[in-house]
Amino acid sequence: MSYYKYHMFFCTNQRDEGEDCCANFNARAMRDFAKAKSKELGIAGAGGVRVNLAGCLGRCAEGPVVVVYPQEVWYTYIDEEDIEEIMQEHLLHDRTVERLLLPVKAG
């Protein structure tokens, strides 16, 4: 059994000179919003959700990117409403938010 039920990893990578990157989409502020929202919803902490910063997750061109573990579900987002929808649907109700999914890439 895991210490946390879910981990949300927000890519906050900053690339040089205008290259596509999650930092260009206010990723750190979206992570801060998710962290505060998890506390507000009462799901933060042991047995619940851990909201984390991540370096490059390798999908910046598709960004911004947040991945939810342990299910390994990759999402993109535009704003706080999208983040809240991911939290409400995925983290609270175990339902994938289909409209925000990033396609799975074969390695």
C-alpha positions as CSV (number, residue, x, y, z in Angstrom):
1,M,0.0,0.0,0.0
2,S,1.3,3.4,-1.0
3,Y,1.7,6.3,1.5
4,Y,-0.3,8.5,-0.9
5,K,-3.2,7.4,-3.1
6,Y,-2.2,9.8,-5.9
7,H,0.8,11.9,-6.9
8,M,0.2,14.8,-9.3
9,F,3.5,15.8,-11.0
10,F,3.5,19.2,-12.7
11,C,6.2,19.7,-15.3
12,T,7.7,23.2,-14.6
13,N,10.6,22.9,-17.0
14,Q,12.0,26.1,-18.4
15,R,13.8,25.8,-21.8
16,D,16.1,28.3,-23.4
17,E,15.1,31.0,-25.8
18,G,11.5,30.5,-26.6
19,E,11.5,26.7,-27.0
20,D,8.3,25.0,-26.1
21,C,8.1,24.3,-22.4
22,C,5.6,23.9,-19.6
23,A,7.0,26.9,-17.7
24,N,5.7,29.2,-20.5
25,F,2.1,28.1,-19.5
26,N,2.3,29.3,-15.9
27,A,2.9,25.7,-14.7
28,R,4.2,26.7,-11.3
29,A,1.1,28.8,-10.5
30,M,-1.1,25.9,-11.6
31,R,0.8,23.6,-9.3
32,D,0.4,26.1,-6.5
33,F,-3.3,26.2,-7.3
34,A,-3.6,22.4,-7.2
35,K,-1.7,22.2,-3.9
36,A,-4.0,24.7,-2.3
37,K,-7.1,23.1,-3.8
38,S,-6.1,19.7,-2.5
39,K,-5.9,21.2,1.0
40,E,-9.3,22.9,0.5
41,L,-10.9,19.6,-0.6
42,G,-9.4,17.8,2.4
43,I,-7.5,15.3,0.2
44,A,-3.9,16.5,0.8
45,G,-1.5,14.3,2.8
46,A,-1.1,10.7,3.8
47,G,-3.6,8.4,2.3
48,G,-4.6,11.2,-0.1
49,V,-2.9,13.4,-2.7
50,R,0.6,14.8,-3.0
51,V,1.1,17.6,-5.5
52,N,4.6,17.9,-6.7
53,L,6.9,20.0,-8.9
54,A,8.7,18.1,-11.6
55,G,11.5,18.9,-14.0
56,C,11.2,18.0,-17.6
57,L,8.8,15.1,-18.2
58,G,9.8,15.0,-21.8
59,R,6.6,16.1,-23.4
60,C,7.0,19.9,-23.3
61,A,5.9,20.3,-26.9
62,E,2.5,18.9,-25.8
63,G,2.4,21.0,-22.7
64,P,1.6,22.1,-20.3
65,V,1.7,18.6,-18.7
66,V,0.6,17.1,-15.4
67,V,0.8,13.3,-14.8
68,V,-1.2,11.5,-12.1
69,Y,0.4,8.4,-10.6
70,P,0.0,5.5,-9.9
71,Q,-2.3,5.3,-12.9
72,E,0.3,7.1,-15.2
73,V,-2.4,9.3,-16.7
74,W,-1.1,12.2,-18.6
75,Y,-3.1,15.4,-18.9
76,T,-2.7,18.8,-20.4
77,Y,-4.6,21.9,-19.2
78,I,-5.3,25.5,-20.0
79,D,-6.3,27.1,-16.7
80,E,-7.4,26.5,-13.1
81,E,-10.8,25.2,-14.2
82,D,-9.0,22.3,-16.0
83,I,-6.9,21.6,-12.9
84,E,-10.0,21.6,-10.7
85,E,-11.8,19.3,-13.1
86,I,-8.9,16.8,-13.0
87,M,-8.9,16.9,-9.2
88,Q,-12.7,16.6,-8.9
89,E,-13.1,13.8,-11.5
90,H,-9.8,11.9,-11.3
91,L,-8.7,12.3,-7.7
92,L,-12.1,12.4,-6.0
93,H,-14.2,10.1,-8.3
94,D,-11.6,7.9,-10.1
95,R,-12.8,9.1,-13.5
96,T,-10.4,10.0,-16.3
97,V,-11.0,13.5,-17.8
98,E,-11.0,12.3,-21.4
99,R,-11.0,15.8,-23.0
100,L,-7.7,16.7,-21.3
101,L,-5.8,13.4,-21.9
102,L,-2.5,13.4,-23.8
103,P,-2.1,10.5,-26.1
104,V,0.1,7.6,-24.9
105,K,3.3,7.5,-26.9
106,A,4.9,4.1,-27.7
107,G,8.6,4.0,-26.8
